Amino acid sequence: MNKRQQIHKALKAAKPFLSKTHQCGDKEEFICHALERLDEANEVGGELATEMIMERIGLWNHTLENWIRAKIGNDKVDAAMDINRDALQQYRHRWLNSMIAEFSK
């Protein structure tokens, strides 16, 4: 299995571990934390997928929220978060779905 296939497999396997809302319960808020669950289960590709995500958001941002803040500004993010905190979690799911589609090719 090549690196791209390993990342695709890991992203798909992490999806069930990603919470649908900001109230996580037994699931994870962050995509990378969902990928860490795969590493615990000895699934292949979790570390590769995490590295790819960190390269995309930039190591200095650490989270999708920080990346969005850097792109559109704190005031806009704060206003959106006050209205609907789950919006960021929904964004994470859309982003994960788009990466799954990208790495399936």
C-alpha positions as CSV (number, residue, x, y, z in Angstrom):
1,M,0.0,0.0,0.0
2,N,1.5,3.4,-1.0
3,K,1.6,6.5,1.2
4,R,-1.5,8.1,-0.4
5,Q,-3.5,4.9,0.1
6,Q,-2.4,4.7,3.7
7,I,-3.6,8.3,4.3
8,H,-6.9,7.6,2.6
9,K,-7.5,4.5,4.7
10,A,-6.6,6.4,7.9
11,L,-8.9,9.3,7.1
12,K,-11.8,7.0,6.4
13,A,-11.1,5.0,9.6
14,A,-10.9,8.2,11.7
15,K,-14.3,9.5,10.6
16,P,-16.4,7.5,13.1
17,F,-14.2,8.9,16.0
18,L,-14.9,12.5,15.1
19,S,-17.7,14.1,17.1
20,K,-20.6,15.6,15.2
21,T,-20.9,18.5,17.7
22,H,-18.6,20.4,20.0
23,Q,-19.9,18.4,22.9
24,C,-17.7,15.3,22.2
25,G,-18.7,12.7,24.7
26,D,-16.7,9.6,23.8
27,K,-15.6,11.0,20.4
28,E,-13.0,13.5,19.5
29,E,-13.2,17.2,18.7
30,F,-10.1,17.3,16.5
31,I,-9.4,15.2,13.4
32,C,-5.8,14.6,14.5
33,H,-7.1,13.2,17.9
34,A,-9.4,10.9,15.9
35,L,-6.4,9.8,14.0
36,E,-4.5,9.1,17.2
37,R,-7.1,6.6,18.1
38,L,-6.1,4.6,15.0
39,D,-2.5,4.6,16.1
40,E,-3.7,3.1,19.4
41,A,-5.5,0.4,17.4
42,N,-2.3,-0.2,15.3
43,E,-4.1,1.0,12.1
44,V,-1.8,2.1,9.3
45,G,-1.5,5.6,8.1
46,G,-2.7,7.7,11.1
47,E,0.6,9.3,11.6
48,L,1.0,10.0,7.9
49,A,-2.4,11.6,7.8
50,T,-1.7,13.7,10.8
51,E,1.6,15.0,9.3
52,M,-0.3,15.9,6.1
53,I,-2.9,17.8,8.0
54,M,-0.3,19.7,10.1
55,E,1.5,20.6,6.9
56,R,-1.7,22.0,5.5
57,I,-2.8,24.1,8.5
58,G,0.7,25.0,9.4
59,L,2.5,23.7,12.5
60,W,2.2,27.1,14.2
61,N,-1.7,27.0,14.0
62,H,-2.1,23.6,15.7
63,T,-5.9,23.5,15.1
64,L,-8.4,24.2,12.4
65,E,-9.9,27.0,14.5
66,N,-6.5,28.8,14.7
67,W,-6.0,28.3,10.9
68,I,-9.4,29.9,10.3
69,R,-8.6,32.8,12.7
70,A,-5.4,33.4,10.8
71,K,-7.2,33.4,7.4
72,I,-10.3,35.5,8.3
73,G,-9.6,37.2,11.6
74,N,-10.4,36.7,15.2
75,D,-13.5,39.0,15.3
76,K,-15.3,37.1,12.5
77,V,-14.5,33.8,14.1
78,D,-15.6,35.0,17.6
79,A,-18.9,36.3,16.2
80,A,-19.6,33.0,14.4
81,M,-18.7,30.9,17.5
82,D,-21.0,32.9,19.7
83,I,-23.9,32.1,17.3
84,N,-23.1,28.4,16.7
85,R,-20.2,26.6,18.2
86,D,-21.1,23.4,16.3
87,A,-20.3,25.2,13.0
88,L,-16.6,24.6,13.4
89,Q,-17.2,20.9,14.1
90,Q,-19.4,20.7,10.9
91,Y,-16.5,22.4,9.0
92,R,-14.1,19.7,10.3
93,H,-16.4,17.0,8.9
94,R,-16.6,18.8,5.5
95,W,-12.9,19.1,5.5
96,L,-12.4,15.4,6.4
97,N,-14.8,14.4,3.7
98,S,-13.0,16.5,1.1
99,M,-9.6,14.9,2.1
100,I,-11.1,11.4,1.9
101,A,-12.3,12.2,-1.6
102,E,-8.9,13.8,-2.5
103,F,-6.9,10.8,-1.3
104,S,-9.2,8.3,-2.9
105,K,-7.9,9.2,-6.4
